[in-house]
Amino acid sequence: MNPIHQNRRALSATEIVAHLTQLNGDAAQGWKLMDGALEKAFAFSNFHQTMAFVNALAWVAHQEDHHPDLNVSYGRCTVRFNTHDVGGISVSDFHCAAAVDALLKA
């Protein structure tokens, strides 16, 4: 297990804002705080591209042992991270959100 996922705790509101600002950076990559989770919608040209993304994301989630909630449709996938066992958002969620963004960087 990645050491980042050990001894995790729910982050405070101030910590979440700081991590969210760092995650989105100058590019405003689109992660938002929605109903107690980090959420981002990804758009694709077709179902094949959407499923390729979902499969790559599944591999990352398996490697990290930290799994998001997904809403998948023809050309869209909405990804939601929160840490159920701490009852909030943890550093693990930000780490995995960054890993998901990295899947689409060329």
C-alpha positions in Angstrom: 0.0 0.0 0.0 1.2 3.5 -0.8 2.3 5.1 2.5 0.2 8.2 1.7 -2.9 6.1 2.5 -1.8 5.1 6.0 -2.9 7.0 9.1 -5.1 9.2 7.1 -7.7 11.5 8.6 -10.5 13.8 7.4 -9.0 17.2 6.3 -10.3 20.5 7.7 -12.1 22.9 5.4 -9.0 25.1 5.2 -6.8 22.1 4.3 -9.3 21.0 1.6 -9.3 24.5 0.0 -5.5 24.6 0.0 -5.2 21.1 -1.5 -7.9 21.9 -4.1 -6.1 25.0 -5.1 -2.9 23.1 -5.5 -4.6 20.2 -7.4 -6.4 22.5 -9.9 -3.4 24.9 -10.3 -3.3 27.6 -12.8 -4.9 25.4 -15.4 -8.1 25.2 -13.4 -8.4 21.5 -14.1 -11.9 21.3 -12.8 -12.0 19.4 -9.6 -14.7 20.7 -7.3 -16.0 20.1 -3.9 -19.5 18.6 -4.3 -21.6 17.1 -1.5 -18.6 16.1 0.6 -16.5 14.7 -2.2 -14.0 15.8 -4.9 -15.7 15.6 -8.2 -14.7 16.1 -11.8 -16.4 15.4 -15.1 -14.4 14.1 -18.0 -15.7 14.4 -21.6 -14.7 12.1 -24.5 -15.6 11.8 -28.2 -17.1 8.3 -28.0 -17.9 5.4 -25.8 -14.6 3.6 -26.6 -12.5 6.5 -25.3 -14.7 6.8 -22.3 -14.2 3.1 -21.4 -10.5 3.2 -22.1 -10.3 6.1 -19.5 -12.4 4.1 -17.1 -10.2 1.0 -17.5 -7.0 3.1 -16.9 -8.6 4.7 -13.9 -9.6 1.3 -12.5 -6.0 0.2 -12.8 -4.8 3.3 -10.9 -7.5 2.8 -8.2 -6.5 -0.8 -7.8 -2.8 0.1 -7.5 -3.6 2.8 -4.9 -6.3 0.6 -3.2 -8.5 3.8 -3.1 -11.6 3.6 -5.3 -13.8 6.4 -6.6 -17.4 6.5 -7.3 -18.0 6.7 -11.1 -20.9 7.7 -13.3 -20.2 6.5 -16.8 -22.2 7.4 -20.0 -21.5 7.4 -23.7 -19.0 10.2 -23.8 -18.6 11.2 -20.2 -17.3 9.9 -16.9 -17.8 11.7 -13.6 -15.3 10.8 -10.9 -15.9 11.3 -7.2 -13.4 10.7 -4.5 -13.9 10.7 -0.7 -12.6 8.6 2.1 -15.4 6.6 3.6 -13.5 5.3 6.5 -12.6 8.8 7.8 -16.0 10.3 7.0 -14.6 13.0 4.7 -12.0 14.0 2.3 -8.4 12.9 3.0 -5.0 13.5 1.4 -5.6 10.1 -0.4 -8.4 11.7 -2.4 -6.2 14.5 -3.7 -3.4 12.1 -4.4 -5.7 9.9 -6.5 -7.4 12.8 -8.2 -3.9 14.0 -9.4 -3.2 10.5 -10.7 -6.4 10.5 -12.6 -5.5 13.8 -14.2 -2.1 12.4 -15.1 -3.9 9.7 -17.3 -4.9 12.4 -19.8 -1.7 14.4 -20.0 0.3 14.0 -23.1 
